[in-house]
């Protein structure tokens, strides 16, 4: 209650114990959702640093694909559709199989141990 700036929440008898919070969960979620929508995500992430609970933003699809990690890992690929003359974005599978080729010349052979 203190963390979200609503002290009345802590004193509300509907939420006094964990058992009551579970019993009145839909009402509690309604209040918290209302409160969380009043401030941007960055506000809540920063505010959580002063309390003993973890917070992390949940991105929508657009935000996830524009995240620096998604950009770095080339998770999307843009292809030009010549039939419709439009660019189309595709998302590659989350796991990428790496193919490694080891070229062995006749005058220089490496054992498995030396490659590791």
C-alpha positions as CSV (number, residue, x, y, z in Angstrom):
1,X,0.0,0.0,0.0
2,X,2.8,2.4,0.9
3,X,4.7,1.5,-2.3
4,X,1.7,2.4,-4.5
5,X,1.0,5.5,-2.5
6,X,-2.4,4.3,-1.3
7,X,-2.2,3.9,2.6
8,X,-5.9,3.3,2.7
9,X,-5.3,-0.1,1.0
10,X,-3.3,-1.4,3.9
11,X,-6.0,-0.4,6.4
12,X,-8.9,-1.9,4.3
13,X,-10.3,-4.9,6.2
14,X,-10.9,-6.7,2.9
15,X,-7.1,-6.9,2.4
16,X,-5.9,-7.3,6.0
17,X,-4.5,-10.8,5.7
18,X,-3.1,-12.9,2.8
19,X,-6.2,-15.1,3.1
20,X,-8.5,-12.1,2.7
21,X,-6.4,-10.8,-0.2
22,X,-6.8,-14.1,-1.9
23,X,-10.5,-14.2,-1.2
24,X,-10.9,-10.6,-2.4
25,X,-8.4,-10.9,-5.2
26,X,-10.6,-9.6,-8.0
27,X,-11.3,-6.4,-6.0
28,X,-7.6,-6.0,-5.1
29,X,-6.5,-6.5,-8.7
30,X,-9.1,-3.9,-9.8
31,X,-7.7,-1.3,-7.4
32,X,-4.0,-2.1,-8.2
33,X,-4.7,-2.0,-12.0
34,X,-6.3,1.4,-11.7
35,X,-3.3,2.7,-9.7
36,X,-0.7,1.2,-12.0
37,X,-2.3,2.8,-15.0
38,X,-2.0,6.3,-13.5
39,X,1.8,6.3,-14.0
40,X,4.1,5.1,-16.8
41,X,6.0,1.8,-16.5
42,X,9.4,3.6,-15.9
43,X,7.9,5.3,-12.8
44,X,6.9,1.9,-11.2
45,X,10.3,0.3,-12.1
46,X,12.2,3.1,-10.5
47,X,9.8,3.2,-7.4
48,X,10.3,-0.5,-6.9
49,X,14.0,0.0,-6.2
50,X,13.1,1.5,-2.8
51,X,11.1,-1.6,-1.7
52,X,11.8,-5.3,-1.3
53,X,9.9,-6.5,-4.4
54,X,11.0,-7.1,-8.0
55,X,9.4,-5.3,-10.9
56,X,10.1,-5.7,-14.6
57,X,8.2,-4.2,-17.5
58,X,6.1,-6.5,-19.8
59,X,6.5,-5.4,-23.4
60,X,3.9,-5.7,-26.0
61,X,5.0,-7.2,-29.3
62,X,6.0,-3.9,-30.9
63,X,8.1,-3.0,-27.8
64,X,9.7,-6.4,-27.7
65,X,10.7,-6.3,-31.3
66,X,12.2,-2.8,-30.9
67,X,14.1,-3.6,-27.7
68,X,17.9,-3.2,-28.1
69,X,18.4,-6.9,-27.4
70,X,16.1,-7.9,-30.2
71,X,17.8,-5.5,-32.6
72,X,21.3,-6.8,-31.5
73,X,20.3,-10.5,-32.1
74,X,18.7,-9.7,-35.5
75,X,15.4,-11.4,-34.4
76,X,13.5,-9.7,-37.2
77,X,14.3,-9.8,-40.9
78,X,12.8,-7.4,-43.5
79,X,12.1,-8.9,-46.9
80,X,10.8,-7.0,-49.9
81,X,7.7,-8.6,-51.5
82,X,8.1,-7.8,-55.2
83,X,4.6,-8.9,-56.1
84,X,2.9,-6.3,-53.8
85,X,5.9,-3.9,-53.7
86,X,5.9,-3.8,-49.9
87,X,8.4,-4.6,-47.2
88,X,7.4,-7.4,-44.9
89,X,8.9,-8.1,-41.5
90,X,9.4,-11.6,-40.3
91,X,10.4,-12.9,-36.9
92,X,12.9,-15.7,-36.8
93,X,12.5,-18.6,-34.4
94,X,13.9,-17.8,-30.9
95,X,16.5,-20.5,-31.2
96,X,19.1,-20.2,-33.9
97,X,21.0,-23.3,-35.0
98,X,24.6,-22.4,-35.7
99,X,26.3,-24.3,-38.5
100,X,30.1,-24.4,-38.1
101,X,32.3,-25.7,-40.8
102,X,35.8,-26.8,-40.0
103,X,38.1,-27.0,-43.0
104,X,40.9,-29.4,-42.7
105,X,43.9,-29.2,-45.0
106,X,46.1,-32.1,-45.8
107,X,49.2,-30.4,-44.4
108,X,47.6,-29.2,-41.1
109,X,45.3,-31.4,-39.1
110,X,43.9,-30.5,-35.7
111,X,42.7,-32.9,-33.2
112,X,39.4,-32.4,-31.4
113,X,41.3,-31.4,-28.2
114,X,43.2,-28.5,-29.9
115,X,40.0,-27.2,-31.5
116,X,38.3,-26.9,-28.1
